[in-house]
Amino acid sequence: MEERILQKKHKIGSVLYITLCFLFLYLPILVTMIFSFNSSKSLTRFQGFSLTWYERLFTDSEIMGAVYVSISIALLATVISTILGTITAIGLSKSRKIIKEIIINVNNIPIMNPDIVTAIGLMILFSSLKIEKGYLTMLLAHVCFCTPYVITSVYPKVRNLDPALANAAMDLGATPFQALTKVILPMIKEGIFAGVLLAFTMSFDDFVVSYFITGNGVKNISIVVYNMTRRTNPTINALSTIVILVIMITLVVVNIVPVITKKRSRKNLELEKEGIFISKNNRLKKYTGIVSAVVLIVIIVLTSYAGNRETLKIFNAGEYIDPDLITEFEKDYNCRIIYETFDSNESMYTKIMSGETYDIIVPSDYMIERLIKENRLAEIDWDRLSNRDNLNKNIMGMEFDSENKYSVPYFYGTVGILYDKTVVKEEDLKDGWNLLKNTRYKNNIYMYDSERDAFMIALKALGYSMNTDKKEEIDAAYNWLIEQRVTMNPVDVGDDVIDNMIAGNKALAVVYSGDAAYIMAENPNLEFFNPNEGTNEWFDCMVIMNSSEKTALAHKFIDFMLDVEHATANSSFVGYTSPVEGAYQNMMEMDYKGISSYTPVMGHEKNEIFRYQSAETKGYFADLWTRVKAH
């Protein structure tokens, strides 16, 4: 009796353990699927059923183009890498032992290598060979990292084969090709199928390698999703749900088809016993279908990038323009825009230094100063800009480009503190940046995960310039940040601060004014302020690279973005303050809570703009920031 009770308890424990494991694995997927039907933009609060995000998904040309690129690249890379991997595995089985060991060890290097190493290596290779980055480079890169996995899957099956099988087949009259297709391949098909699945999954899922080696506006799903996560965009949930459903349907089909095939085989066998034979031409049809599909994909790829329209290459931060404006400009000027995105000024600079060329880029103030010093920018011909008078004169002539010879303002704002009015006491705001060290709000603070912004806060709190190069002042700021870490236990965040603050997860957060505008529009309990010690005034501007051969079209695009109607649409989509005076006034009238209730405090005597740092100063900051992060 006791033994039965123990067995029952053991069984219940096992079921509970399995249930918890499945919940851990699949609960996030379930939550994603549920929130894909959320009527609000929030990724954490469900506010009603809606199909809005699915409608947005299927009308978003960028996402649908990325789906096409991901699927076509994955299919082509899978076919090519499977053929290369299978041939290599078969060849290895006939090679001498020392050659086998060398090739297998070499094959393991890409598998064990971090993706970032492979990505940078391929980027440098393509740049040095002067191969234009785009669809072809992405395909070659995917074949490069998929093939080793195919070899690893197929080779064990080949090694277990009887070496005399192929010879026996040829002794019985088969040609070498027939011996390969009729004898060898059927015997190793399990390894080939495993390689196919691995190659397709690796290719479809890849982000790091694709991000570094792509160009000319070619983006797969992972790159688009990465750019979308920089701002709250529930279309991600809709896209993820569709991908999940496709995978589920595929798994069901994969499990059902073998059962149906087995039944048909039994039926065919019974018919053969009765003297009725089924034609085997369907096999030829099957292989012909596969080859036709691959050829069709290649034709689509080649034709999709053909065209004689003038092309303009733009490099901007992710989710930092209304995509409808790009479409409108293409129609108005009968041109094609290749729009690529970066996640930071530093990654943008790295891409440019790798040899990538663009017509227009949208860097921040200190990076503009650096590019001017390095003679990488072309002068703006202001006479070509018919909408130049629409710009707010108060934000022109800043230190990084005092005469606006090279830059045209795009968005501007400040860095400040977003706080929950129901939690933070009004009298505590007088502490300025030191509010972030008020122990009353311990474990209730989001800090922006940025080296320059973090040190800016500490330096300003101590009364120093945020552009200082004095080591004693930088050390004092470092100690301020360490002390804050110890006493306040803040959480470092990136753009995920947006949804976290909308959900009210913390009382305080360091955010950019544009993000504050959007967050306040979604959560009425929040308010934003710039500390009296001063803060960072930031400016993002449109500049033209001196390598551009499309300066006329580049000026037309800049002028297009300075139009009041277009600037209004852009500011409404992004949520940041437009330098176009009329657009700013329109936003005030449109009751956009964030912008209508808050104007960035520009021109405060203690505010500063980030300046370009020397290599020595930058290295010193970077070393101290690593210590702060590790604390």
N, C-alpha and C positions, 0 to 999 in steps of 0.2 A: 504493500500500500504506500509506504513512504517513498519507495523507488518510483512509483507512478507519479506521485506528487512532485518529486524532484524533476522527473522527465517533463512533466507538464510545465513547471516553472522555467525549466531550461528552454522549452519550446517557446513559451511566452516571451522570455528574455531575448531569444534569437529573433523573433518576429518584431519586437520593439526596436532592437538594434538595427535590423534591416530597414524598418520604417523610418527611423531617424536618419539613416544614411541616405535614403531616397529623398527625404524632405530636404536635407542639406544640399543634395545635388540638383533637385528639380524645383524647389520652391522659388529660387530667383527667376527661373524660366517662366513659372506660372505667374509671378508678379509682373514680369515684363509683358506677358500676353494680356493680362487684365488691364494694365495701364495704357495699352495701345488703344483702348476704347474710351479713354478718359477725355471728357469734354474740355478740360483745362490744360494749360501748358505744364502744370506741375507734374514732376516725376515722382512725387511722394504722397500727394493728396488726391484721392479720387472724388471728382465733383459731378459725376453724371456720365451716362453712356453716350458715345458719339463715334461716328465713322470719319470724323474730320481729318484725322492724321493719315488714314488710308487714302482719302481723296487727294491730300497734299502729296502723298508718296507717289501716286501714279501720274500726277501732273508735274512732278519735279523732274525736269529733263536731266539735271546733274545726277540725281540718284539712279534714274533709269539707265543713263549712259554708263554709270559705274557698275550696275548689275550686268550689263552687256559685256563690259570689259572683263569683269571678274569671271564670268561663265566662259567666255570665249578663250581667255588666257588659260584658265584651268583645264579646259578640254584639250586645247592644242598642246599645252605643256605636258599633260598626262599622256597623250598619244605619243609625242616625241620622246619623252623620258622613258616611257615603257618600252618602246622599240630599242632605244639606246641601251637601257639597263638590261634588257633580256639578252640582247646580242652580246653585251659585255660579260654577263654571267655565264653564258654558254661558252664564250671564248676562254674565260678563266678556267673552266673545267678541263680544257685541252692544253693549258699552259704549264710550264715548268713550275716547280714548287716555289722557287725564289721569286719568280715573276708574280705568282699568285699573292704571296705575302706582301710584296711591295705595293701592288695595285689595291689590295684590300685595305692596307693601312692608309694609303693615299685617299681611298674612297671614304674612310671614316673621318677624315679631317673636316669636310664640310658639315658632317652630321654633328660632330662634337663642337665645332666652332660656334661662338655666339653669333646670332643673326646680325648684330651691328657690325661685326668684323667683316662678314661676308658682304654686307651692304656697302660699306665704305670701300672695300676692295674692288667690287664691281663698278661702283661709281667712278673711282679713279681710272680703272681700266677703260671704260667707255669714253671718259673725257680725254684720256691720252690718245686713244685711237680716233678721236674726232667723230665718234658715232653720235648722231643726234638722239637725245633721250626721248623716249616715247613708248609706243606700243611694242616695237621690236625689241628695245632694250629690256622692257619688262618681261616679255616672253622668253628671251634668252636667259635672263636671270632666273626665272622660275624653272626652266629646263635644267639649269645649272644646279640648283639646290634640290630638285626633285629626283634627278637620276640616281644619286647615291642611295636613296631610300629604296628605289626599285631594285638596284643591284643587291642590296642587303636582303630584300625579301625573296628574290628569285634564286640567288646563288645556292642557298642550302638545299633547295629542291633539285637543282641541277646536280649538285654534288652527290645526292643520294641515288641518282640514276645509274643503271648498269651501262658502262661505257660501250658495251658491245651492241646496244640496241640500234643505234644508227647504222652501224656496219651490217647488222643482220637485215635491216630494212632494205639497204642498198643491194645486198646479196640476193634478196628476193625480187629485185627489179625496180625498186623505188629510186628516183633521182635524189640528189642531195637535198633539193628544196622540198620534195615530198617527204623525205625522212624527217626533215625539220618540222614541217607543218602537220604531218599525219602521226608522227611518233613522239618527237621530243616535246613540242609545245603542249599537246594534250596531257602529257605526263607531269608537266610542271605548271599547269594552268592555275592551281591553287596559289602558288607563289606569285604568279603574274597578276592574278586578281587582287591579291593583298597589296602588291606594288601599285596597281592602278588606284586603289582606294586611298593609299597613303599619299601618292602624288597629287591626286585631285584635292584631297583635304588640305595638304600643305600649301598648295597653290591658292586655293580659294580663300584660305584663312590668313595668308601672309599680309603683314603690314610693314614691318621694318625694312625689308629689302626693297619692296615696291616703292616705299616713300622716298628712298634715296636715289633710285635709278630711273624713276619716271620723269616725264617732262611733256611739254606741248599740250598740257591740259588733260593728259590721259590719267585717269584715277580709277582705282578699283573700289569695291565696297568698303574695305577696311579704312582706306584713306578718307573717304567721304564721311564715314561714321566718326572717325577721329576728329575731323574738322567740325562736325555737328555737335560733338560733346563739349566744345568750347563755350557754347551757349545752350540754354535750355531748349531742346528741340525734340519733342515727343515723336517725331517722324521716325526716330531711331527704333522706338518700340514697335511701330507698325512694320517696319522693315524686318526687325528681328523675329516678330511673330510669323511673318510669311516664310522666312528662312526655316524656322523651327517646323512649321507645318509641312513644308516641302521635304525636309529630312524625315519627318514621321511617315509621310506617305511613301517615300522611297523605301524606308525600312519595312513597311507593311508589304509593299510590292515584292521586295527582295525575298521576303519570307514566304509569300504566297506562290510566286512564280515557280520555284522548285517543286512544290507540291503538285501544281497543275502539269508541269513538264513530266513529272514521274508518272502521273496518271496517263498522260498521252503516250509515253513510252510503253507502258503496259498494254495500252490499246493497240498501238502499232505492232507490238510483238505478237499479240493475238491475231491480228490481221495477216501478218507474215506467215504465221503457222497455217492460216487458211489459204495461203498462196497469193495474197494481195499485198503488193509492195508499194511503199510510199516513196515518191520522188525525193531525191536528196539535193535537188536544185535550190531548196530553200536556204541551205547553208551558204551557197554562192550569193544568193540574194541578201543574206544577212551581212556578209562581209562587204558586198557592194554598197549596201546602205550605210555602213560605218564610214567607208572611204568617201562616199558622196557627202555625208554630213561634214566631214573634216574639210573637204574641198569647198563646200558651201560657206563654212566659217571663214576660211582664208579669203574667199572672194568678198564676203561682207566686210571683213576687216580692211582689205585693200581699198574697197570702194568707199567705205565710210569716211576715210581720211583724205579722199581725193577732192579736188575743187580748185577753182582759179580765183576765189575771192581773196582780197587783201586780208592779211592776218595781223592781229595785234596781240602781243603777249603781255599779260598783266600778272604781277606777283603781289598778293595781298594776304593779310591775316585771315584765318578761317572764320566763316560766318560774319564777314565784315562788309558785306555789300548786299543790296537787294538784287537777287538773281534776275528779276524781271527787267531791271535796268540794263543788264548785259544783253538780254534778248532784244530789247527795244533798240539799243544802239546798233546791234548787228543788222536789224531790219532797216533802220534809218540810213545807215551808211554802207549797206550791202557788203559787209565785211564779216570776218570770223574772229571772235575773241577766244584766245587760249588763256583760260583763267586758272592760275595755280595758287596754292595757299601755303603759308608757313605758320609755325606755332610760336616763333619768337624772332626778334631781330637778329639774334645770333645764328639761328638755323638758316635764316634768310641770307645772311652774309656768307655762311659756309657754302650754300648752294651757288651763290654768285662766284665765289672763289674757286669752285670746282670747274668753272668754265661755262656754266649755264648762262644764257643771255635772255634778257627781257627788255621790253620797250618801256613799260611803266612799272614802278614798284611803289609800295606804300610803307616806308619805314618810319620809325619814331625819331624825335629830335636829335638825340645823341648819335644815332646811327647815321642820320643825314649829315651831321657835322663830320663824321668819320669819312663818309663817302665823298664829301666835298674835298677834304684834305687829300684823299687818294686819287682825286681827279677822275672819278667814275661817273659823274653826273653831267648832263648837258644843260645849258642855260635855257630857262623858260622864255619863250617869245610871247610876252604879255600882249602884244598887239594882235595875236591870233585868238585871244580869249575874249570873245564878245561879252561874256557874263562876268568879267573880272570885277566890275563895280558892285556886284552882289555880295562880295566878301566883306565881313566885318573888319573894319580898319583897325580895331583895337587889338586884333590878334595877328597882325602882320608885323614884319620886321623883328622877329625874335632873334635872340643871341646866336642860335645855331646857324641862321641864314639871315643876317641883319637886313639885307636888301631884297630878300625873296628872289634872288637870281636863279635859284635852283629848285625851289619848292613851292607848292600850292597847298594851303591847308585843306585837310580832309575831315578830321574830327579833332576835338580837343576836350580837355577836362582836367580834373585833379584827382588826387588820391586822398581819401578821408576815412572816417569811421562811421559805419552804419550801426545803428543801435535800436534796440527794442524799447519803445517808450513805456511799455507796461512793466519793464524790469529795471532799466537803468534810470537812476535818479537824476533829475535835471541839474542839481547842484554839482554832480560829479563831472559834468561836461567841462567845467572850468579847468580840470586837470589836463586838458588837451591830450597829447599823445601818452602822457603818464596814466591816463584812464586805463590803458592796456596793462597796467601794473597794479591796479586797484584790486586788492585781495577779495573784495566783495563779489567780484565777478570771476573768481578762480574757476577753472574748468568750463568756462562759458564764453570762450573767445576763439574766433577764427583769425589766424594770421595769413596774409597772402604769401604763398610759397615763391618768393622772389628775392634774390640776393640784394639787388639795388634798392627795392622798396623797403625791405626789412631794415637795412642799414640807414636808409633815409629817415625812417621813423625814429630810430635810436639817436641819430645825429641831431635831428630837429628837437627831440625831447631834451637833449643836453645843451641846446643852444648853439650848435655848430652848423656849418654849411654842409649840405648833403653832397657837395662836390669837392670836399676837402681831400687833400693828399697827405695831410699830416698824420703820421703813424700814431702819435699819442691820442689824437682825437678819434681815429679809427679804432684804437684799442679800447677807449672808453665806451664807444658804441657797442663793441663786441661784448664787453662786460655787462652793459645794459641788457642786451639780448639774452645773455646767459642767465642773468638774474631773473629776467621775465620768464624764461623757460622753467626755472626751478620753482618760482613762487606761484606762477599762474597756470602752468601746464596747457599752453595754447595748442590748438590743432592747426597744422599747416594745410592749406587747401589751394586749389587752383580755381578754374572756372566753375567747379562744383559748388563753390560758395553760393552761387546764385540760387540754386534750388534748395540748398540747406537753409538759407536765410528766409526764403519764401515760406518754407515749412516751419520756421521759428525754432530751429534746433539749437541756436545759440543766441546770446543777448548782444554780443558785439562782433563786428567783423571789419577787417580792413579791406576796402573795395575801391575800384575806380568809379568815378562819378557816373559814367554811363551805365555801368552795371547797377549802381545804386538807384538810378532812375527807373530801370526796368523792375528791380526787386520791389521798390516802393509802390509801383503800379499794381503789383500782385498782392502785397501784404500791407494794409493800411496802418499796422501797428509800428511800422519802422520809420525812422528818420535818419538823416545824414548830416554830418557837419565836418568842416575843415578846422582842425585845431589852430589856435592863435599863434603857435610857435612857427607856423608856416608849413608848407607841404610841397609836393612835386606837382608843378604844372606841366602836363604832357601835351605834346602836339604830334599827330600823325599827319603826314603830308604826301601828296602825289609828286613823284619826281620822275624824270625821264633819264634813262641810262645813256651815257655817251656812245655806247655801242649800238644804239637803236638805229635802224634804217627806216623806221616808220614814224619819224618825228611829226609829220603833218597829221597823220591819223591819231597819234598820241595826244597832240594838242586838241584835236576835235573831241576826244574822249574826256579830257580834263574839263574842257568848256561845257560838255554835255553834263558833267557831274556838278557844275556850278550853277546850272539852271535851277531856279527856285522850286519848281515842281519836282524835278528829279532829286534835288537835295532833300526835300521834304519826305519823299518816299523812302529815301535811303536812311534818313534819321529815324523815321518811324519804324523801319524794319530792324535796324541795329540797336536803336535806343540811346545813341550817343549824341552829344551836342554838335550841331552842324555849324561850320564857320560862315555859312550863307545866311545873311541877316533875315531875309524873307522866310527861309525855311524854319529858322528858330521861332519867328513870330507865329508861323502856321502851327507849329507844334504846341505853342502856348494856347492857341485857340481850340486845338483838337482835344483838350482835356486829357492829355497824356500825363498822368499823375506825377511821375518822376520828374519830367522836364518842367511841367507847369508849376510845380511846387518848389523846385530847386534850380538855382542858377549857379554853376561853378564859380567859386570866389576867385576869379582871375585877377592878377595884378596886385595881390596883397604884398606888402613890402617885404615879408619874410618868405614868400613863395620863391621857388627856384625851378629852373629847367635843368634836367640832367645834361651834363656835358660829357664829351668824349674823354675817357680815362686813358692814361698812359699804360703801357703793358705792365710796368712794375706795380703801379697802384691797383690795376685790375687783378693781377696775380695775388697781391696781398689780401684784397677783399675776398677773393675766391677761396684762399686758404682758411681765412677766419670763418667764412660761411660754411665750409665743410665741417669745421669744428662745432659750429652752432647746431647744424643739422644732426651731427652725431651725438650731441649731448643728451 
